[in-house]
Amino acid sequence: MEYVDPIKDIQSINEIKKELKEQSQRDLLLFVFGINTGIRISDLLSLKVGDVSDGKETKEFLELEESQQTIYLNNSVRGELQKYLAQFTYQGEDYLFKSKKNDLPITRQQAYRIINTAAKKVGIPGKIGTHTLRKTFGYHAYRKGIAISIIKGIYQHHSSAETLKYIGIDKHEGQMIKVDVNL
């Protein structure tokens, strides 16, 4: 597997969102879901509509049975989910990121093309792929004051040093961390 980078610049993230929104709501949802939850691309692509919606509204938490994790779906994810699900009639067993060609989910390769092409179009340097979504989540969670021990647990890593390296944080980096209680 080739090493990829997190997207560290918020403006670049917003430019990718804008680019993907012009392509399709599904592709935008894929990106937003990935950068806001940090779940593995294999877990993301295997999601079914019933995993994220009860048929009336989107769920606040996603239960990943295989990894035994509960993932919070924030307002950004739930907002894009609502827009996406409003576009078509679906069954709970339908794949969330369904291919336009059949009833199966898009492939990892297709997800890679979606993310990589959008990043290149908006001029993001570096290596960008599906793992970028997961790394971007961790990088920004850490920068916003989430304890590295919590991020380490989400990633199921063995050490904080492994997680810091994974999300592209150099311990000698002088960047400030925001602890945003915002009461």
Long-range contacts (C-beta under 8 A, 24 or more apart in sequence): 1-131, 2-127, 2-129, 3-127, 4-126, 4-127, 4-128, 4-129, 4-131, 4-132, 4-135, 5-126, 5-127, 5-128, 5-132, 5-135, 5-168, 6-132, 6-135, 6-136, 6-138, 6-139, 6-140, 6-167, 6-168, 7-35, 7-119, 7-124, 7-128, 7-132, 7-136, 7-139, 8-136, 8-139, 8-168, 12-119, 12-122, 12-124, 13-136, 15-122, 15-124, 16-115, 16-118, 16-119, 16-122, 16-124, 18-122, 19-118, 19-121, 19-122, 20-114, 20-118, 23-114, 23-118, 25-80, 25-83, 25-84, 25-87, 26-84, 26-97, 26-98, 27-114, 27-118, 28-80, 28-84, 29-80, 29-81, 29-83, 29-84, 29-96, 29-97, 30-97, 30-106, 30-111, 30-114, 30-115, 31-114, 31-115, 31-118, 31-133, 32-76, 32-77, 32-80, 33-77, 33-80, 33-81, 34-130, 34-133, 34-134, 34-136, 34-137, 35-133, 35-136, 35-137, 35-140, 36-73, 36-74, 36-76, 36-77, 36-137, 37-62, 37-71, 37-72, 37-73, 37-77, 37-137, 38-133, 38-134, 38-137, 38-138, 38-141, 38-151, 38-154, 38-155, 39-64, 39-69, 39-71, 39-134, 40-67, 40-134, 41-108, 41-111, 41-130, 41-131, 41-133, 41-134, 42-108, 43-67, 44-97, 44-111, 44-133, 45-95, 45-97, 45-105, 45-106, 45-107, 45-108, 45-111, 46-95, 46-105, 47-95, 47-96, 47-97, 47-105, 48-92, 48-93, 48-94, 48-95, 48-96, 49-85, 49-90, 49-91, 49-92, 49-93, 49-94, 49-95, 49-96, 50-91, 50-92, 50-93, 51-96, 52-81, 52-96, 53-81, 53-85, 53-92, 55-92, 57-82, 58-82, 58-85, 67-156, 69-154, 135-166, 135-167, 135-168, 138-163, 138-166, 138-167, 139-167, 139-168, 139-169, 142-167, 142-169, 142-177, 143-175, 143-177, 143-178, 144-177, 144-178, 144-179, 144-180, 145-177, 145-178, 145-179, 145-180
